Amino acid sequence: MGLFDMFSGDSGAEMTPHLAFATSLIYMMSADGHIENEEVGQLLSVLGGDNQGGTIGVGANNRKLLERALKYAQSHAPDQFFSEAVPLLSDAQKMCVLTNILDSSLSDGSAAPQEQELFAKFLQAFGISEERFKPFFEVIALKNDRSVFTNPDHPRNSEEVQLQTK
């Protein structure tokens, strides 16, 4: 051990599925170079915000998780993240990550090209085909398409349209 080895890493930086989840959200939020308020709100709600003393925030345990995720995302490229995280994740955890990062990317109204590229990398790294993910995508896209309420001529508002997953 060298003299400065104690400064080289976070002693709690071992990858876990929960850390992978939080880190995935951080990568997606920052993919386009800026973090929107809607994305922060999405992150807080997903990580388990609490309402203590009238302020909405992240609980103590999730605050530590968020700090670790931020530190990890700032010091590791997505490819290194994938090599560490993918072997730890179950299929359900991968699908949970994918649905949440997609929801985050669409929370501000649309997914920026950088977010779309990163999402494609997640699909590939997780071994999930676009075909398999398509029904999840359609549901989340609908969830975030609030124009169905503000645009009476929205194609999905037609009486002939009945939405369903396949």
N, C-alpha and C positions, 0 to 999 in steps of 0.2 A: 504494500500500500504506500503510495507516494504521499508527501505532505499535503498536497492539495486535493487528494481524492475525496475528502469529505465534502468539498464544495461542488463536485462534478455532477451530482444528481440528487433527486428527491428520494429519500429513504422510503417513502410510501408510494413510489411511482410504479410498483409492479402492476401490470395490466390485469384488470378484472373485467368481467362482463359489464358491471355497472359503470366502471370508468370508461369502457369502450362506448357505452351508450351516450354518456355525457360528452365525451370527446368528439363523437360523431356529430352531435348537435353543434358543438363549437366550430368544427370544421365547416359545416354547412352554413352557419350564420355568417362566418367571415369569408366565405368563398368569393363573394363579389366585391370585397374590399371595404365594405362598410356594414355596420350592424344596425338594422332598423328597429324601432321601438316594438313593432309587432313581433319580431323575432325574439327579442328579449322577453316579452310577455309569454311567448310560446315556451321558451326555455324554462322560465320560472314555473309555469304551470306543469310542465312535464316532469321537472325535477322535484316537484312537491313543495310549492310555495306554501307559506303559512301566513296567518294574519295575527301577528303578535304586536300589541300596542298600537293597533290601527295602521300599521304599515305592512304592505305585502312584500315579502322577501323570500329568501331561501332559508329553510331550517338549518340548524347548526350542523347536522350530519351531512346534509346536501350542500351546505356552503363549503365544507372541506372537499367534497367530491367535485364541486364546480371549480374550486381553486386548483385541484390536481389536474382536472381536465384542461383548464386554461393553460397551465404550465406545460402540460404534455403537448398540446396542440401547437404551442409557440416554439417548442424545441424539437419536434419530430415531423417529418414529411408524411403525408397521407400513406405513401407506399410502406414506410416503416410501421406505421400504425396498423395497416392491413396485415402485415406479416405477424405482428404480435397479437392482434385482436381476433382475427378470423378463426384460428384454431380453438379459441376459448368459447365461441358463441354457438349456441344451439340454433336450429332452424327457426324456432319461434323468436329467439332473441334477434337474429338477423332481420326477420320480417318486422319486428317491433322497431328496430333501428331505422330500417328503410321507410316505414310509414311515418315515423316521427320526423326524420330529416326532410322527407318530401313535404310534409305538413308545414315544417319550418320554412322551407324554401318558397312555398306558396302563400305564406301568412301575410306577406306585404302586397299581395295581388298577383304577382307573376314571378316565375323563376328566371333569374338572370342567366345568361349563357354560361357563366362560370359555375353557377349552381347546377345547371343541367349537366355540364361536363363532370362535375364531382359526383353527382348522383349516378351517372353512368359508370364511373369508377367503382362506386360502392356496389352496384349491381354485379359488375364483373368480379370484383374481389370476393363477394359473398356467394358467387356461383348461382345467382338468381336471374333467370331469363326475363326479358321484358314481357314476354307472353304470359308467364306465370304471375308477374306483378301487375299486369294491366288492370284486373278488377279492383285491386287496392288503389291504384292510381286514379281510376275513374271516380271512386267514392271520395277520395281526398280532394280531387279537383272540384267536385261538386260542392263539398263542404266549404271550400274557400271561394266559391263563385257566388258572391252575394248579389251579383247583378240579376239573379233570378227574381229578386225582390224589387229591384229598382227599374228594371227594363221589362215592361209588359209584353214586348215583342220578342223576348228571349226565346230561342228555339226550344229550350227545355220546358217552357211554360205552355206549349201547345197541348190541347186536350188529347191529341193522338199519342203523345209521348208518355210512356210509362217506363221509368228507370228501374233497372234490375241488374244484379251481378250475375255472371255466368260461371 
